[in-house]
C-alpha cells in the first residue's frame, strides 16, 4: 500500500533565537501529537508530515495572529474543530502584542494541547479516507 502524507504545518515567532513560552509549550504538544499520529495512522497508510516555520519580527508585527498557527491537510486547525480564533496578552518575546488563542467548545487555549491537534488531525485523516482527499501522496 502506498503511504500518503497528512501534512501538518506549525509556525511561530522566533526573535533572536527565542520564542515565547506559549509557542515553546505548543511545540512540545505538536511533537507529541505527531508521534501519536504516526502510530495511529500507520495502519491506514497515512503518515503525518510536520513542517515547522519561523516568523520573523516584521511578519509577526504585521500579523500577530499568524504566530502559533497550525494547518492540517492544508486547512487551519480551527476549521477542522469548528473553533474560534482569539487573542490574549503574551510575554516578553512578543512585546505588547496580543497573541493567538483558540477557543473550542467554550474553552480558550493559549497553548494548543495535543488532544486538540489529535482531534483535528483524525477528522482530517477520516475525511481523506472518503472521496474528497485532503491528504497528499508521500
N, C-alpha and C positions, 0 to 999 in steps of 0.2 A: 504494500500500500504506500502510495506517495504521501509524504508528510506535507501538510500545509501549515503555514505560519499564522499565528494570531499576533499581529503587531500591537505592541504597547509602547507608547511614547510618553515620556515624562520630562517636563522642563522646569527649571527653576533658576532664580537669580544666583549668579556666582560673582562676587565682588572681591577682588584681591585674594582669590583662592578660597574665600569663605562663603558659606550660605547660612541662612538663618536656622534657628532651632526647629521651626515648623517644617522647613524643607528637609533638614537633616533627618528628622523623625519620619517624614513621609518616605524618604529614600529607603530607610530600613524596612518599612511596611511594603513598599513596591518590590524590593528584592525578595522578601519572604513570600509575597503573593506569587511572584514569578516561579519560585522554587516549588510552591504548592501546585501551581498550574501545570508545571512540567510533568509531574506525576499524574495529576488528574486527567489531563488531556491526551497523554500519550496513547492510551487505548483507542482513542478516537482518531488517531493520525494527525493530531494538531500539536503544534509546538509554539509556545509563547516566545516572541522575539522582542526583547526590551531594548529601546533606544533612549538614552539619556541625553538631553540637550541642555546647554547652558545659555542663559540670557545674560547679556552684559548690562551694565548700569543704564546705558542710554535706552535700550529696549525695555528694561523694567520701568524706568521713569515714564516712558511713553504709554505703557500699558501694564500697571502693577498686577492686574488680574491674570496676566499671562504666566506669572510665576506660580509654581506648584500646580501646574495644569497637566492633566493626563488625558490621552486619547487611547481608545481601544478599538482596533479594527477600523481605524480612520474616522471614528466619531468621538466627540467629547464624552468622557466617562459619565458626566451628569445626564447625557441623553439616554444612556442605557438604563439609568436608575430613576429617571423622572425626578431628578434633583434640581435644586436651585443653587445658583452661584451667588455668594455674598462677599462681604469683606469685613475685616476687623483689624485693629492696630496690631503690628507685629513687633519687631525688635530693632536693634542697632544696625544690622546689616541692611535692612530695608529702609532705614531712615524713618521719616514720619509718614510713609505711605501706608495705607490700609491694604492688607494683602488678602488673597483669595481664601474663601471658606466655601464649603459645600454643605448644603442642608438637605438631608434625606429624612423623610417621614417626621418632620418637626425637630430633628436633632441637627445641630450645627457642628461641623468638624473643621478644625484648623489643620490638624494633621490628618491625612487621609488614611484610614485604617485598612489593614489587609482585608478585612471582611467585606468592605465596600468594593475594593478592587476585584476580589474574587467573584462577588455577585455580578458586577458589571461584565467581567471577562466571560463568565459562564453564560450569561444572557447572550453576549456577542457570539460566543462559540456555538451555542444552540441555534441561533438564527442562521449561522453559516452551514449548519447541517441540513437545512431545508433547501429551497430553490434559490433564495436570494443570498448569495455567498459573500460575506464581508471579509473572509479570510483569504490570504494570498498563498500561492504555491511557494514552498520553501526553496 
